[in-house]
Amino acid sequence: MRDAVQWVRSLVFIVNIYAMMGIMGVVFFPWALFSRKGALTACHTWCRWVRWTARWMVGIRTEVRGTPPTDEVLIAAKHQSFLDIILIFGSVPAGKFIMKRELMWAPVIGQYALKIGCVPVDRGKRSQAIKKMVRDVAKGRQQPGQLIIYPQGTRIAPGVQAPFKIGSGVLYEELGQDCVPAATNVGLFWPRMGILRKPGLAVVEFLPRIEAGLDKGTFMARLADEVEEASNRLMTEAGFDAENRDS
């Protein structure tokens, strides 16, 4: 019975956040149409709304640990669900993503993503997009901010092992920027698929930055070790048992 009630609460919560996305998208649109600041303000406002309603609607408390970067850096994060996107983006002043080109056509999300500086990428052409972005940065055409990437390429469920893809190392090397790793346990409470949201403390933690200038192999090894170690620590803190994933 308790799970059924939580499922209904979760469904109402999901309807709430997407409805509010549409409402805020319309309300802020005149400002966002002419100003990147307007688009960023709209997105940050929505992130705060999600965090606030998650707490009292489904019992998910959220916490951001470490120091969110404010300069131009690469943020390489563990990705478990939509919630880590919300927590990371909502914590930095000018976040932007490398996104699938199909999302450009998604209502609200696509228009705002382009306005805040996200970089659309064709499937199978990520390396070309990275090279173009590096050229744009060098020529001052890329909007400043914090570029958020997911080194494993997709959402990874808690306890599942997946490699860190070399594209993150290429981007780090080519951009010549510091990298701030980020760990999380949010997938324990907000899964990558399904309706049910579980109560608990969902955390994103910004880790000490990896300075620019390392060779690609050294960077990749350090990034994977630090993100996985910190994410496992956060999940253990939340009571997750990797040996018994239903516990």
Stockholm file with secondary structure:
# STOCKHOLM 1.0

chainA/1-247         MRDAVQWVRSLVFIVNIYAMMGIMGVVFFPWALFSRKGALTACHTWCRWVRWTARWMVGIRTEVRGTPPTDEVLIAAKHQSFLDIILIFGSVPAGKFIMKRELMWAPVIGQYALKIGCVPVDRGKRSQAIKKMVRDVAKGRQQPGQLIIYPQGTRIAPGVQAPFKIGSGVLYEELGQDCVPAATNVGLFWPRMGILRKPGLAVVEFLPRIEAGLDKGTFMARLADEVEEASNRLMTEAGFDAENRDS
#=GR chainA/1-247 SS CHHHHHHHHHHHHHHHHHHHHHHHHHHHHHHHHHCHHHHHHHHHHHHHHHHHHHHHHTCEEEEEESCCCCSSCEEEECCCSHHHHHHHHHHSTTEEEEEEGGGGGSTTHHHHHHHHTCEEECTTCHHHHHHHHHHHHHTTCSCCSEEEECTTSSCCCTTCCCCCCTHHHHHHHHHTCCEEEEEECGGGTSCSSSSCCCCEEEEEEECCCBCTTCCHHHHHHHHHHHHHHHHHHHHHHTTCCTTSTTC
#=GC SS_cons         CHHHHHHHHHHHHHHHHHHHHHHHHHHHHHHHHHCHHHHHHHHHHHHHHHHHHHHHHTCEEEEEESCCCCSSCEEEECCCSHHHHHHHHHHSTTEEEEEEGGGGGSTTHHHHHHHHTCEEECTTCHHHHHHHHHHHHHTTCSCCSEEEECTTSSCCCTTCCCCCCTHHHHHHHHHTCCEEEEEECGGGTSCSSSSCCCCEEEEEEECCCBCTTCCHHHHHHHHHHHHHHHHHHHHHHTTCCTTSTTC
//
